[in-house]
């Protein structure tokens, strides 16, 4: 016979284990906040931009050709790979005196551009905002110097350089997001644990439990009587004797 659970029973379980659910959710949120603010190291990002356009040996008055623009856009896919190559990053490591390999530095750099755009963003991530800006700027500068030798074309111009901001905000960790996720996870674990404990609890609590356990119909219910409601035999006898004495006439 399949067992079903009603909405009333669900609410009863949640109400019964409310402190467990709230405690787990609050505990998860507090732990997440402590880890976010006191253990995780903030990371900062800084970006530098360059544009891929006509070669410097072309006349400034020469009108743009749509084919040249298409070629430049296609070259960007190659440039995105070249920027993170050891040929470029080894020189960046040397120029900045970084204590890391080109491969490790590559993990700190992101290269992106909008679709069909000639503008490329080079974003560096580091625990120091100043170092992130230096990595982004140096990478773009080295790339600009090396690309004529690598591709036999000089069509890279720096658009904007990363600037160091005094009030820069870290991109990670994100306290509000981390705490919200921990709170939701804590609630889910609390609710799941509440129903698990209820499932493992084999004690009889309701009339339905008796019928399901014994397989017999319920004939009646004996109400619970508190000690104050149970009359004391000695007290009753004493009261009866007092009543009899008070009922007798005096002097007879």
LUMPA-655581 format. One record per residue (C-alpha): x, y, z. Coordinates in steps of 0.5 Angstrom, whole numbers, m for minus. Example, Ala and Ser with C-alpha at 12.3 -4.5 7.8 and 13.67 -1.06 7.14 Angstrom:
<sites>
     xx     yy     zz
     25     m9     16
     27     m2     14
</sites>
This chain:
<sites>
     xx     yy     zz
      0      0      0
      3      7     m2
      4     12      3
      2     19      2
      4     25      5
     m1     31      6
      1     39      6
     m1     39     13
      4     34     15
      9     37     11
      8     44     14
      8     40     21
     15     37     20
     18     44     18
     15     47     24
     17     41     28
     24     42     26
     24     49     25
     30     51     29
     34     46     26
     33     49     19
     34     56     21
     40     54     25
     43     50     19
     42     56     14
     45     61     19
     51     57     20
     52     56     13
     51     64     12
     56     66     18
     61     61     15
     61     63      8
     62     71     11
     68     69     15
     71     65      9
     69     71      4
     72     76      9
     78     73     12
     80     67      8
     79     69      1
     84     74     m2
     81     79     m6
     83     79    m14
     83     85    m18
     82     86    m26
     85     92    m30
     84     92    m38
     88     95    m44
     86     96    m51
     89     96    m57
     86     97    m64
     87     93    m71
     87     98    m77
     91     99    m83
     98     99    m83
    103    105    m81
    106    105    m88
     99    106    m91
     97    113    m92
     93    117    m87
     89    119    m93
     88    112    m96
     80    111    m95
     79    104    m91
     77     98    m96
     72     93    m93
     76     88    m95
     82     91    m91
     77     91    m85
     75     84    m86
     82     82    m86
     84     85    m79
     78     82    m76
     80     75    m78
     87     77    m76
     85     78    m69
     83     71    m68
     91     70    m69
     93     76    m65
     89     73    m59
     93     67    m59
    100     70    m60
     98     75    m54
     98     69    m49
    104     65    m53
    111     65    m49
    114     69    m54
    110     75    m51
    109     73    m44
    117     71    m43
    118     78    m44
    113     81    m40
    115     76    m34
    122     79    m35
    120     86    m36
    116     86    m30
    121     82    m26
    115     77    m24
    116     71    m20
    112     66    m25
    113     62    m31
    109     65    m38
    104     59    m37
    102     62    m30
    102     69    m33
     97     66    m38
     92     64    m33
     92     71    m31
     91     74    m38
     84     74    m42
     84     77    m49
     77     78    m52
     73     83    m57
     66     84    m59
     64     80    m65
     66     84    m72
     70     89    m68
     77     91    m69
     78     93    m62
     81     88    m57
     81     88    m49
     87     85    m45
     85     84    m38
     90     82    m33
     88     79    m26
     92     79    m20
     92     80    m12
     95     87    m13
     91     92    m17
     97     96    m19
    100     89    m21
     94     88    m26
     95     94    m29
    102     93    m30
    101     86    m33
     96     89    m38
    100     95    m40
    106     91    m41
    103     85    m45
    100     90    m50
    106     94    m51
    110     88    m52
    105     85    m57
    105     91    m61
    113     91    m61
    113     84    m63
    108     83    m68
    111     87    m74
    117     81    m73
    112     76    m72
    107     77    m78
    111     82    m82
    105     87    m81
    105     94    m77
     97     95    m76
     97     95    m68
     95    101    m64
     94    102    m57
     87    105    m56
     87    106    m48
     92    104    m43
     90    101    m36
     90    106    m30
     91    105    m23
     85    107    m19
     85    109    m12
     78    106    m10
     78    100    m15
     74     94    m12
     76     87    m13
     72     83    m18
     72     77    m13
     70     74     m8
     63     77     m8
     61     77     m1
     53     78     m2
     53     72     m8
     57     68     m3
     53     69      3
     46     68     m1
     49     62     m4
     51     59      2
     44     61      5
     40     57      0
     44     51      1
     44     51      8
     36     52      8
     36     46      3
     40     41      7
     36     43     13
     30     41     10
     33     35      7
     35     33     14
     29     35     17
     25     30     13
     30     25     14
     30     25     21
     22     25     21
     23     19     16
     28     15     21
     23     17     27
     19     10     28
     15     12     34
      8     13     34
      5     20     34
     m2     19     31
     m8     15     31
     m6     14     23
      1     11     26
     m3      6     30
     m7      4     24
     m1      3     19
      3     m1     24
     m2     m6     27
     m6     m6     21
    m12     m6     26
    m18      0     26
    m18      5     32
    m24      3     37
    m22      9     41
    m18     14     44
    m16     15     52
    m15     22     53
     m9     24     57
    m10     26     65
     m6     31     68
     m3     29     76
     m8     35     78
    m14     32     75
    m13     25     79
    m16     25     86
    m12     23     92
    m16     17     96
    m13     20    102
    m16     27    101
    m23     24     99
    m23     20    105
    m21     26    109
    m26     31    106
    m32     26    107
    m30     25    114
    m30     33    115
    m37     33    112
    m40     28    116
    m37     31    123
    m40     38    120
    m47     34    119
    m48     32    126
    m51     36    132
    m48     38    138
    m50     37    145
    m54     31    143
</sites>
